[in-house]
Amino acid sequence: MIRKVLTFLISSILITLGIAAVLILSQRPGDLPPGDGLDFTNTLAAEGQEPQPLTQVVMRDGYPLQVRRYEGQAPDAPLLVLVHGSGWHGLQFDALARGLAASADVVVPDLRGHGTAPGRRGDIDYINQFEDDLADLITATAKQGQQVVLAGHSSGGGWWCVSPAVNMGI
């Protein structure tokens, strides 16, 4: 019986690895015709630029949240808040935020416990404190009647989407 289970497990692993190897080898970027696929030229060119400077927005408990701001070009531009994932920081969005600033007022926070001035690294005082921080950031940043759009990566794209704290209707 144990032999059958081991044979099944090993076969499953080998089949999975074989499928992965075939997919990887059949989808090499060099196989794409010119002009097809993703073009990272502008993003890579922006890597040499000095990052947008950090400013601070004070949260309800006095915590100085570190924020990068990218002012939009359009007078009726929405406020776009880009939220990074756990263990990272907002600088990951610098090139993207520069590109989106033509269409939106972009704000990129370093969430509490993250970035260059984390306070207590990776720690919060209570459940929903991240949501409260985003609500405070939006309240401090959004213009009267401005549409607010939240976008995020990894946990930054998941935890706020169901939170009533950020469904403020600004």
Stockholm file with secondary structure:
# STOCKHOLM 1.0

chainA/1-170         MIRKVLTFLISSILITLGIAAVLILSQRPGDLPPGDGLDFTNTLAAEGQEPQPLTQVVMRDGYPLQVRRYEGQAPDAPLLVLVHGSGWHGLQFDALARGLAASADVVVPDLRGHGTAPGRRGDIDYINQFEDDLADLITATAKQGQQVVLAGHSSGGGWWCVSPAVNMGI
#=GR chainA/1-170 SS CHHHHHHHHHHHHHHHHHHHHHHHHHTCGGGSCTTCSCCCHHHHHHTTSCCCCEEEEECTTSCEEEEEEECCSSTTCCEEEEECCTTCCGGGGHHHHHHHTTTSEEEEEECTTCSSSCSSTTCCSSTTHHHHHHHHHHHHHCCTTCCEEEEESGGGGTTTTTCGGGCCCC
#=GC SS_cons         CHHHHHHHHHHHHHHHHHHHHHHHHHTCGGGSCTTCSCCCHHHHHHTTSCCCCEEEEECTTSCEEEEEEECCSSTTCCEEEEECCTTCCGGGGHHHHHHHTTTSEEEEEECTTCSSSCSSTTCCSSTTHHHHHHHHHHHHHCCTTCCEEEEESGGGGTTTTTCGGGCCCC
//
